[in-house]
């Protein structure tokens, strides 16, 4: 943009001050992760969980440590090591208690009906351990908690002091890992609140450093290859780096942290800013001649391309802002600040880049004859075989429809943060070897204030529910007040494992009721039973087989539960973090669908104002809808479900892919207004804007391809499908769209020849 010389110092001063403010903000940039960040805001199910379920949760921190033995758990050497580890961990100041196989007890009744305990294991000999392990296996409630399915790993459970700051969690985790390193276990796996946050934040830091470094090297390489001059590299690089600095600085000043979504912001802003720079400098190269000064060349270039870059920046920002419909914190922040980064990149490319080029002495750029040849060949290939091109388009659409018919909302609980780090590997190990990591929580409340969940009739219903969970539902580690009642019955029967059932004798049940009632706090029943005994929780674990299949299980579970606990008498609700995350995935696909529709309508309005005819607007939408259909179909055919990480691909891909269409049609309109025919206008557009589209598309595809190096599975998938969408957009814009334009306007042009210099579509 041309800035009068008297205003130029003011512009530079403003840019300098704003840069300093954002650099200062970078010092307060932080990393953060909580699984609750992925919950939908102001959702009734979330409010129910917070009000009803979290009220039961104790203010405690737990850590599970699973240790492996290739020879099996039940040998004296291995159990001796476990006991030494447990003792040492128990002595750490912030560890309240440490439980393992080696200090587990079972209870009997003493001579005066007082409970006495006995250890499960005698660590003295392997022969004794074989007998003890058989007895221990009969205690299914303890076996499921402490033993892996193959018998080659055992769990230790640590209860820790409540954690108030992340620094405390990191310090505690470091000390625990340091203690574990002193032992020669085959391997160990951690799972708990301190490990989750620390593990993900550690991976986020590595992720940001990796993606930013690769993006920076990629941009330098592209600028060097494209322009081959010091000014052609350093000036654009300064503009691009300022775009990222402003974006991250604004995030920090707004108190927004780097999380599993915003970690992508710097990479995307770098790529979008590079695209803006390439478009401007490519157009500048066409205008610069020995007889034309850099100032005049830039003025002509910006006059031609300025409006197109404005429109593409708006449509790209709209694509990202559509993520605000997600109603999920990381996605809203990602959408807003990526859109802001796009705006910053546009403003810097508009106000700073031209001024730096003009002020740079002896600025020169390398010619791009190779790209001219590519554009010429691509144009000839498309217009010479229109039937083939149209057939390819129809085949792609039909294949997409077949794939879309198989598309479904499906996700796993920790899929959005899954990576190759130790934390994710531990989750995978525990899910496969310790009967699942996905929690199941069922809230049951009586509508009749006279009902008591400890009454035998209510206990029997809860027991039937537990049997259903362990049977058809295929859950494990089912825990409820019934489990505590069964344990007391087992004590009453001198620790006999077969007595782990509800007593049929009402007198025995009355005795058990009295023990439960008088030991409500000591037995920690407050974690699963309200103090008025009207409502209770049933907890379990299940393997994370995917939300789609679990939704079917939950539908059957709800029907079974409402038979036991009729809705007119009880509230029976499946809830918990896993359930809310599933709803987040469903909501984000719905809300982003609405957001994408709004974005489509806004872009249609922009194109309508630009081209003033419904025919061109309709044709312009085809190359932008086609890539979305193709990636949706491909996901369906590959069995990749709709979820948080894949739903956003459509908004990002649309926001960026529509840029090529606007650039192409804007230049076509310019050429057409010069009075040439549709064929000549298309050819000239191809050799100018078409060439720039090829360059920027290759850059964008390779740029988003950097995300394939990400350790996060969700980021990898996003990078793959956005790159594919941009590749499909090149086909749609540079091969399919010209054929459609020729088909639509060739006959019309012949008919109107002599009546008007240009078709009415562009008047």
ZAMARGU-4260 file (C-alpha; in steps of 0.2 Angstrom, whole numbers, plus 5000, padded with zeros to 4 digits):
<rodrens>
0) 5000/5000/5000 | 5007/5017/4996 | 5010/5028/5011 | 5014/5046/5009 | 5032/5050/5014
5) 5026/5061/5029 | 5016/5047/5037 | 5029/5034/5035 | 5039/5038/5051 | 5023/5037/5061
10) 5019/5020/5053 | 5036/5013/5058 | 5035/5020/5075 | 5018/5012/5078 | 5025/4995/5072
15) 5040/4997/5083 | 5030/5001/5099 | 5017/4988/5096 | 5031/4975/5093 | 5039/4980/5109
20) 5023/4978/5119 | 5020/4961/5112 | 5038/4955/5115 | 5036/4961/5133 | 5020/4950/5133
25) 5030/4935/5127 | 5039/4934/5144 | 5022/4930/5152 | 5017/4916/5139 | 5013/4900/5148
30) 5008/4882/5145 | 4993/4874/5152 | 4982/4858/5151 | 4967/4852/5160 | 4956/4838/5153
35) 4941/4849/5158 | 4947/4862/5145 | 4939/4851/5132 | 4922/4851/5141 | 4908/4862/5133
40) 4905/4878/5142 | 4888/4881/5151 | 4882/4863/5146 | 4868/4856/5157 | 4877/4839/5158
45) 4893/4848/5163 | 4883/4858/5176 | 4875/4842/5182 | 4892/4833/5184 | 4900/4848/5193
50) 4885/4850/5205 | 4881/4832/5208 | 4896/4821/5205 | 4911/4832/5210 | 4902/4835/5227
55) 4907/4816/5230 | 4925/4818/5225 | 4938/4820/5239 | 4951/4833/5239 | 4965/4821/5236
60) 4978/4817/5223 | 4982/4800/5217 | 4995/4792/5207 | 4995/4774/5199 | 5012/4766/5196
65) 5011/4750/5186 | 5028/4740/5186 | 5031/4725/5174 | 5040/4708/5177 | 5044/4697/5162
70) 5044/4682/5173 | 5027/4686/5181 | 5023/4696/5197 | 5022/4681/5209 | 5040/4678/5213
75) 5049/4683/5229 | 5063/4694/5221 | 5050/4704/5212 | 5038/4706/5226 | 5053/4710/5238
80) 5058/4725/5226 | 5040/4731/5226 | 5039/4731/5245 | 5056/4741/5246 | 5049/4753/5233
85) 5032/4755/5242 | 5041/4758/5259 | 5053/4771/5251 | 5038/4780/5242 | 5028/4779/5258
90) 5042/4789/5267 | 5041/4803/5255 | 5034/4819/5264 | 5020/4822/5252 | 5014/4804/5250
95) 5000/4801/5263 | 4999/4782/5259 | 5006/4769/5247 | 4997/4753/5243 | 5004/4738/5234
100) 5002/4719/5234 | 5014/4717/5248 | 5004/4727/5261 | 4987/4721/5256 | 4977/4713/5270
105) 4961/4703/5271 | 4950/4703/5286 | 4942/4690/5298 | 4932/4691/5314 | 4941/4688/5330
110) 4935/4679/5345 | 4925/4694/5351 | 4918/4698/5334 | 4931/4711/5331 | 4939/4712/5314
115) 4957/4706/5313 | 4968/4707/5297 | 4980/4695/5289 | 4992/4698/5274 | 4989/4690/5258
120) 5007/4686/5254 | 5021/4678/5263 | 5037/4684/5254 | 5048/4671/5261 | 5046/4658/5247
125) 5040/4655/5229 | 5031/4640/5234 | 5021/4649/5247 | 5018/4663/5234 | 5010/4651/5222
130) 4997/4646/5235 | 4994/4664/5241 | 4992/4670/5223 | 4978/4657/5220 | 4969/4663/5236
135) 4972/4681/5231 | 4964/4678/5213 | 4948/4673/5222 | 4947/4691/5229 | 4941/4698/5212
140) 4939/4715/5219 | 4957/4716/5224 | 4964/4706/5209 | 4956/4718/5196 | 4964/4733/5205
145) 4981/4727/5208 | 4985/4714/5194 | 4986/4715/5175 | 4976/4703/5165 | 4992/4693/5160
150) 4999/4693/5177 | 5015/4701/5172 | 5012/4718/5180 | 5006/4725/5196 | 5000/4742/5202
155) 5005/4753/5217 | 4993/4767/5222 | 4999/4783/5230 | 4988/4795/5239 | 4997/4812/5239
160) 4994/4829/5247 | 4982/4840/5237 | 4992/4850/5224 | 4988/4869/5222 | 5001/4874/5209
165) 5009/4865/5194 | 5026/4868/5200 | 5022/4857/5215 | 5016/4843/5203 | 5032/4844/5193
170) 5042/4843/5209 | 5033/4828/5216 | 5033/4819/5200 | 5052/4822/5198 | 5055/4815/5215
175) 5044/4799/5212 | 5053/4796/5196 | 5070/4798/5204 | 5065/4785/5217 | 5059/4773/5203
180) 5075/4775/5194 | 5084/4766/5208 | 5075/4750/5205 | 5078/4737/5191 | 5060/4735/5185
185) 5058/4730/5167 | 5047/4745/5164 | 5035/4756/5174 | 5019/4766/5169 | 5012/4781/5178
190) 4994/4788/5178 | 4987/4802/5189 | 4983/4820/5189 | 5001/4825/5192 | 5008/4815/5178
195) 4994/4820/5166 | 4997/4838/5167 | 5016/4837/5168 | 5016/4825/5154 | 5005/4835/5142
200) 5014/4851/5146 | 5031/4844/5143 | 5025/4837/5126 | 5017/4854/5122 | 5034/4863/5125
205) 5043/4850/5114 | 5029/4852/5101 | 5030/4871/5100 | 5049/4871/5098 | 5049/4857/5085
210) 5035/4865/5074 | 5041/4882/5075 | 5059/4877/5071 | 5053/4867/5056 | 5042/4881/5050
215) 5056/4893/5051 | 5068/4883/5042 | 5055/4879/5029 | 5051/4897/5026 | 5069/4902/5025
220) 5071/4888/5012 | 5056/4894/5002 | 5062/4912/5002 | 5079/4907/4997 | 5073/4896/4982
225) 5060/4908/4976 | 5070/4925/4977 | 5088/4921/4979 | 5093/4938/4986 | 5097/4945/5003
230) 5083/4957/5003 | 5071/4944/4995 | 5074/4933/5011 | 5077/4945/5025 | 5063/4957/5022
235) 5049/4944/5020 | 5056/4935/5035 | 5055/4950/5046 | 5037/4953/5041 | 5032/4935/5044
240) 5041/4934/5061 | 5033/4950/5066 | 5016/4942/5062 | 5020/4928/5074 | 5027/4939/5088
245) 5012/4950/5088 | 5000/4935/5088 | 5009/4926/5102 | 5011/4942/5112 | 4993/4946/5111
250) 4989/4929/5117 | 5000/4931/5132 | 4993/4948/5136 | 4976/4942/5135 | 4980/4928/5147
255) 4978/4914/5135 | 4990/4899/5137 | 4998/4887/5125 | 4987/4872/5125 | 4983/4857/5114
260) 4975/4868/5101 | 4984/4885/5102 | 5001/4876/5100 | 4996/4876/5082 | 4994/4895/5080
265) 5012/4900/5077 | 5014/4887/5063 | 4998/4892/5054 | 5001/4911/5056 | 5019/4908/5049
270) 5012/4898/5034 | 4998/4911/5030 | 5009/4926/5032 | 5021/4917/5020 | 5007/4915/5007
275) 5003/4934/5008 | 5021/4938/5005 | 5023/4926/4991 | 5007/4934/4982 | 5013/4951/4984
280) 5031/4948/4979 | 5026/4937/4964 | 5015/4951/4957 | 5029/4964/4961 | 5041/4953/4950
285) 5029/4954/4936 | 5029/4973/4937 | 5047/4977/4940 | 5057/4982/4924 | 5073/4991/4921
290) 5062/5006/4916 | 5051/5005/4931 | 5056/5010/4948 | 5053/4998/4963 | 5040/5011/4970
295) 5030/5011/4954 | 5031/4993/4952 | 5025/4990/4970 | 5011/5003/4968 | 5005/4994/4952
300) 5006/4977/4960 | 4996/4982/4976 | 4983/4991/4965 | 4980/4974/4956 | 4982/4962/4971
305) 4978/4972/4986 | 4959/4969/4986 | 4961/4951/4983 | 4973/4949/4998 | 4961/4959/5008
310) 4947/4947/5003 | 4957/4931/5006 | 4963/4937/5023 | 4944/4940/5027 | 4939/4923/5021
315) 4953/4914/5030 | 4949/4924/5046 | 4931/4919/5044 | 4936/4901/5042 | 4945/4901/5059
320) 4932/4912/5068 | 4919/4899/5064 | 4928/4889/5077 | 4921/4901/5090 | 4905/4891/5088
325) 4913/4876/5096 | 4909/4882/5113 | 4925/4873/5119 | 4939/4884/5127 | 4954/4878/5117
330) 4945/4878/5100 | 4938/4896/5103 | 4955/4903/5108 | 4963/4894/5093 | 4950/4901/5081
335) 4951/4919/5088 | 4970/4921/5089 | 4973/4912/5073 | 4961/4924/5064 | 4970/4938/5073
340) 4986/4932/5067 | 4979/4932/5049 | 4974/4950/5052 | 4991/4954/5058 | 5000/4946/5043
345) 4988/4955/5031 | 4992/4972/5040 | 5011/4969/5040 | 5011/4963/5022 | 5000/4979/5017
350) 5009/4992/5027 | 5027/4986/5031 | 5032/4974/5017 | 5030/4987/5002 | 5039/5001/5012
355) 5054/4989/5016 | 5056/4984/4998 | 5055/5002/4991 | 5068/5008/5004 | 5079/4993/5001
360) 5093/4998/4989 | 5096/4988/4973 | 5081/4976/4978 | 5080/4962/4965 | 5071/4945/4964
365) 5074/4930/4953 | 5063/4926/4938 | 5051/4911/4939 | 5051/4904/4922 | 5049/4886/4929
370) 5033/4891/4937 | 5027/4899/4920 | 5030/4882/4911 | 5020/4873/4925 | 5006/4885/4924
375) 5006/4884/4904 | 5006/4865/4905 | 4992/4864/4918 | 4981/4876/4908 | 4983/4866/4892
380) 4980/4850/4900 | 4963/4856/4907 | 4956/4865/4892 | 4961/4852/4880 | 4952/4837/4889
385) 4936/4845/4896 | 4927/4829/4896 | 4940/4820/4906 | 4941/4834/4919 | 4922/4834/4921
390) 4922/4815/4922 | 4935/4816/4936 | 4925/4828/4945 | 4910/4817/4944 | 4919/4802/4950
395) 4927/4811/4964 | 4910/4817/4970 | 4902/4800/4969 | 4917/4792/4979 | 4915/4806/4992
400) 4896/4802/4994 | 4900/4784/4997 | 4913/4788/5010 | 4903/4801/5018 | 4889/4788/5021
405) 4901/4779/5032 | 4907/4794/5042 | 4902/4794/5060 | 4906/4803/5076 | 4919/4793/5085
410) 4933/4796/5097 | 4943/4789/5111 | 4944/4798/5128 | 4963/4804/5127 | 4964/4804/5108
415) 4966/4823/5107 | 4982/4823/5118 | 4988/4806/5112 | 5006/4806/5106 | 5022/4796/5107
420) 5027/4803/5124 | 5028/4792/5140 | 5012/4798/5147 | 5002/4792/5131 | 5012/4776/5131
425) 5007/4773/5149 | 4988/4776/5145 | 4989/4764/5131 | 4997/4751/5142 | 4985/4753/5156
430) 4970/4752/5144 | 4976/4736/5136 | 4983/4727/5152 | 4973/4734/5167 | 4955/4732/5160
435) 4953/4749/5153 | 4956/4767/5158 | 4939/4775/5153 | 4929/4779/5168 | 4910/4775/5169
440) 4900/4784/5182 | 4881/4781/5186 | 4871/4793/5197 | 4856/4786/5205 | 4844/4796/5216
445) 4828/4792/5224 | 4814/4804/5221 | 4806/4797/5237 | 4814/4805/5253 | 4809/4789/5263
450) 4820/4778/5252 | 4837/4772/5258 | 4850/4766/5246 | 4857/4755/5260 | 4841/4745/5262
455) 4842/4727/5256 | 4829/4730/5242 | 4839/4745/5235 | 4856/4735/5237 | 4849/4721/5227
460) 4845/4732/5213 | 4862/4740/5213 | 4869/4722/5213 | 4859/4718/5198 | 4866/4734/5190
465) 4884/4728/5194 | 4881/4711/5187 | 4875/4719/5171 | 4890/4731/5170 | 4902/4716/5173
470) 4892/4705/5160 | 4884/4713/5144 | 4892/4730/5147 | 4910/4722/5149 | 4915/4734/5163
475) 4928/4730/5176 | 4932/4737/5194 | 4914/4740/5198 | 4913/4749/5214 | 4897/4754/5224
480) 4890/4753/5242 | 4886/4735/5237 | 4904/4731/5235 | 4907/4737/5253 | 4893/4727/5259
485) 4899/4712/5251 | 4916/4715/5259 | 4909/4716/5276 | 4899/4699/5272 | 4915/4691/5267
490) 4923/4697/5284 | 4908/4690/5293 | 4911/4673/5284 | 4929/4673/5290 | 4937/4680/5274
495) 4930/4666/5263 | 4931/4673/5245 | 4915/4664/5240 | 4906/4675/5253 | 4908/4691/5242
500) 4890/4692/5239 | 4875/4701/5247 | 4868/4691/5262 | 4851/4683/5260 | 4849/4683/5279
505) 4840/4700/5284 | 4848/4699/5301 | 4865/4698/5293 | 4861/4712/5282 | 4855/4722/5297
510) 4871/4720/5305 | 4881/4725/5289 | 4869/4740/5288 | 4874/4746/5306 | 4893/4744/5302
515) 4891/4754/5286 | 4880/4767/5295 | 4892/4769/5309 | 4908/4769/5298 | 4901/4781/5285
520) 4917/4792/5285 | 4930/4779/5290 | 4925/4768/5275 | 4924/4784/5264 | 4906/4780/5259
525) 4905/4799/5257 | 4914/4797/5240 | 4899/4787/5233 | 4884/4789/5245 | 4875/4805/5250
530) 4874/4809/5268 | 4855/4807/5268 | 4857/4790/5259 | 4845/4795/5245 | 4858/4796/5231
535) 4873/4785/5226 | 4886/4783/5213 | 4891/4767/5204 | 4909/4768/5197 | 4918/4756/5184
540) 4931/4756/5171 | 4929/4750/5153 | 4942/4748/5138 | 4942/4764/5127 | 4934/4756/5112
545) 4928/4772/5104 | 4913/4784/5108 | 4903/4777/5094 | 4902/4759/5101 | 4901/4765/5119
550) 4886/4775/5114 | 4877/4759/5109 | 4882/4751/5126 | 4876/4766/5135 | 4859/4766/5126
555) 4857/4748/5132 | 4863/4752/5149 | 4851/4766/5151 | 4837/4755/5146 | 4842/4742/5158
560) 4845/4754/5172 | 4828/4762/5170 | 4819/4745/5171 | 4828/4743/5188 | 4825/4761/5193
565) 4810/4768/5185 | 4811/4786/5180 | 4795/4791/5189 | 4804/4785/5206 | 4822/4788/5202
570) 4834/4798/5193 | 4846/4787/5183 | 4860/4796/5174 | 4876/4790/5165 | 4888/4804/5168
575) 4907/4807/5171 | 4922/4815/5162 | 4922/4802/5148 | 4903/4805/5145 | 4905/4824/5144
580) 4920/4822/5132 | 4909/4812/5121 | 4896/4825/5121 | 4910/4838/5117 | 4914/4828/5101
585) 4896/4828/5096 | 4893/4846/5100 | 4909/4852/5091 | 4904/4843/5075 | 4887/4851/5076
590) 4893/4868/5081 | 4907/4868/5068 | 4894/4863/5055 | 4884/4878/5059 | 4900/4889/5060
595) 4905/4882/5043 | 4888/4886/5035 | 4889/4904/5042 | 4906/4905/5034 | 4900/4899/5018
600) 4886/4912/5018 | 4897/4926/5022 | 4909/4921/5008 | 4895/4920/4996 | 4890/4937/5001
605) 4908/4943/4998 | 4909/4935/4981 | 4892/4942/4977 | 4898/4959/4980 | 4914/4956/4971
610) 4907/4948/4955 | 4889/4954/4955 | 4881/4939/4947 | 4874/4923/4954 | 4881/4912/4940
615) 4899/4916/4945 | 4896/4914/4964 | 4889/4897/4961 | 4903/4892/4950 | 4915/4899/4963
620) 4908/4888/4976 | 4911/4872/4967 | 4930/4872/4969 | 4928/4876/4987 | 4915/4863/4992
625) 4923/4849/4982 | 4939/4848/4993 | 4928/4847/5009 | 4918/4833/5001 | 4933/4824/4996
630) 4942/4824/5013 | 4925/4820/5022 | 4923/4805/5010 | 4941/4800/5012 | 4939/4800/5031
635) 4924/4789/5030 | 4932/4777/5018 | 4948/4776/5030 | 4937/4774/5045 | 4942/4790/5053
640) 4928/4797/5064 | 4922/4815/5067 | 4929/4822/5083 | 4937/4837/5089 | 4953/4836/5079
645) 4945/4831/5063 | 4930/4843/5064 | 4941/4858/5063 | 4950/4853/5047 | 4934/4858/5037
650) 4934/4876/5044 | 4953/4878/5042 | 4953/4870/5024 | 4939/4880/5018 | 4946/4897/5025
655) 4962/4894/5016 | 4957/4885/5000 | 4944/4899/4996 | 4959/4911/4994 | 4964/4903/4978
660) 4947/4905/4970 | 4946/4923/4975 | 4964/4927/4968 | 4960/4917/4952 | 4943/4925/4949
665) 4949/4943/4954 | 4963/4942/4941 | 4951/4934/4928 | 4939/4949/4931 | 4953/4961/4928
670) 4958/4953/4912 | 4941/4951/4906 | 4937/4969/4908 | 4952/4973/4896 | 4940/4967/4882
675) 4948/4950/4878 | 4938/4934/4876 | 4936/4921/4889 | 4949/4909/4883 | 4963/4923/4882
680) 4957/4930/4899 | 4959/4913/4906 | 4976/4910/4899 | 4983/4927/4905 | 4976/4923/4922
685) 4984/4906/4922 | 5001/4914/4918 | 5000/4927/4932 | 4989/4922/4946 | 4988/4904/4941
690) 5007/4903/4943 | 5006/4912/4960 | 4992/4899/4966 | 5004/4885/4961 | 5018/4892/4971
695) 5008/4897/4986 | 4998/4880/4986 | 5014/4870/4985 | 5021/4881/5000 | 5004/4879/5010
700) 5004/4860/5007 | 5022/4858/5012 | 5019/4870/5026 | 5005/4861/5034 | 5015/4845/5030
705) 5026/4850/5044 | 5012/4845/5056 | 5015/4827/5051 | 5031/4828/5062 | 5020/4832/5077
710) 5020/4820/5091 | 5001/4823/5094 | 4990/4811/5084 | 4977/4825/5082 | 4989/4837/5075
715) 4996/4824/5063 | 4979/4820/5056 | 4975/4839/5055 | 4991/4842/5045 | 4988/4827/5033
720) 4970/4831/5029 | 4972/4850/5027 | 4987/4847/5015 | 4976/4835/5005 | 4962/4847/5005
725) 4973/4861/4998 | 4979/4848/4985 | 4961/4845/4980 | 4958/4864/4980 | 4972/4866/4967
730) 4964/4853/4956 | 4947/4862/4958 | 4953/4879/4955 | 4966/4877/4941 | 4959/4862/4932
735) 4940/4860/4935 | 4935/4879/4937 | 4942/4884/4920 | 4933/4870/4911 | 4917/4876/4920
740) 4919/4894/4916 | 4923/4889/4897 | 4907/4879/4897 | 4896/4892/4905 | 4903/4907/4896
745) 4910/4902/4879 | 4893/4900/4870 | 4886/4916/4879 | 4902/4925/4873 | 4899/4920/4855
750) 4881/4925/4856 | 4885/4942/4863 | 4900/4946/4853 | 4899/4963/4845 | 4885/4968/4858
755) 4897/4971/4872 | 4916/4972/4875 | 4914/4961/4890 | 4901/4948/4896 | 4887/4956/4907
760) 4893/4945/4921 | 4907/4957/4925 | 4899/4974/4921
</rodrens>
